[in-house]
Amino acid sequence: MPSRRTHPDVERVLISEARIHRRVAELAREVTHAYLNTELSVVGVLNGSIVFLGELLHRLPMPTRLDSVVASSYRAGTVSRGPVEIYRDFRLPLRGRHVLVVDDILDTGKTLSLICKHIRQHRPASLRTCVLLDKPARRLVPFQADFVGFKIPDAFVVGYGLDFAERYRNLPCIAVLKPQLYPHPR
Ligand code: XMP
């Protein structure tokens, strides 16, 4: 069985497991500093954020409520097609709450701008976003996250929760797959 660390489909590791853990610990400190003495409502964008969300959450010391939304994914492709949809909405009331939306990656900006617009209609006391990865070169909708783990170049990445056709989420690092595995040229 191939090791999780040297998966045969990986062309190169972009961000190592050790760098991710160090940066997530720093991000947790930045978030903690921004929300001192505040109860936080964290909304994770599933499925991609699941690993990042778990690691970030357990490092936050303040009282925290957790909810999630499920947005349309790229399915088996590597490019965003058409409008984004919210498949499953959050359940906790967000009115008057300090909300932090957590996602794996900010790419075209369509997903987070839609989710933030939707949450704003529920009148939160504040709304901020936290992403592990940011690909500014691919933005189609103007959007800036408040907390960013790493800015990355324009490459389709997998691992640490990010998938290609629902695979590779369990890789411990952020990696680029061998080009022959991707069906569409980018
Ligand atoms: P947008 O384009 O709406 O993208 O900002 C947000 C969602 O698209 C997925 N996404 C990726 N998933 N590797 C992935 O595994 C990537 O390089 C990538 N780029 C975008 C992801 O679900 C994200 O939440």
Residues whose N, C-alpha, C, O or C-beta is under 5 A from the ligand:
A	BS01	XMP	G48 S80 D103 D104 I105 L106 D107 T108 G109 K110 T111 L112 A155 F156 V157 V158 L162 D163 F164
